[in-house]
Structure formats: C-alpha cells, structure tokens
Amino acid sequence: MKAISIQQPYAGLLILGIKKFETRSWNTKYRGEIAIHASARITPDGLFWLNWLTKEFPDKFFPGSEYHTICSQQGMVIGSVNITDTFSTNEPMQIESLERMLGDFSENRYYWKCENPFVFPAPIPAKGALSFWNWERIQPLTIQNPW
C-alpha cells in the first residue's frame, strides 16, 4: 500500500475527516487509498495548532480524548484516506476557513482531495519517508488454541 508521512496534527485531522485537503508543493497522478503516517515529531507549528484545537473545540480535543490522542501520535501509521482528485492553488476554489488555516494554499502549490477517512483501530509503528513510500501493513498475529 502507498503511504505518506504527514506532521501532526494534520495527519490526525485528515483521518478524522476534519481536514479534507492535503497541500503539497508537488502534484500527483496517484488516485486511491493511501496510508497516513504521523511523522516522528511534532513541530512548534503543529503544537500551536493542537493547542488551538484544544481551546477552540474543548468538547472534542481535550487532552486524553480520542481526537487529541489521534492528533498527537508520532511515528505511527494511524489510518488511511483515498486521494480522489488534485487541484492547483492557482485555480480559484472555495475553501472553508478552517481548511485554509490548516494548509498552505499559497501560489504554485497543489492540494489533494482526501475522502473516505479511516482511523485504524490501533496505530502501527513505522519509520516514515519523504514523498510516497510503500508500506506493508502488518497483520496482527493470530495464535489458535491447540487444546
């Protein structure tokens, strides 16, 4: 399965369906499911947004909540989305204000429409990489009782 590493809290917001677009400096022709890997560290910018979400949406993002936990996990594959389309930031399109705040929609960039967000039941440790990379989903070990 293809995967991409994204910094937090943006990775969590994508798989929760709160963030609908991923902005990048490069375009892609890839369409389909992609695993979302939460990068190994949270930047000061990411901490700012996680704290902002906690203050603006205290009913969903309080410390210890499912939303807060998903948006603060690091070094894990945490879910998936389907990339269904891409757009240039040079083409005008209505983008909600929260979405615009959480992405870089400056000139000469691209944004990918992400649909069908899915949160994995448990995060899976993985080392990320730049751009797209191949991730082999590890299936849980099942041991049958021989008795």
ABEGO torsion letter per residue (X at the ends): XBBBBBBOAAAAAAAAGABABBBBABBBABBEBBBBBBBABBBAAAAAAAAAAAAABAAAABBGBAAAAAAABBGBBAEBBBBABBBBAABBBBBBAAAAAABBABBGBBBBBBBGBBBBABBBBBBBBBEBBBBBBBBBBBBBBAX
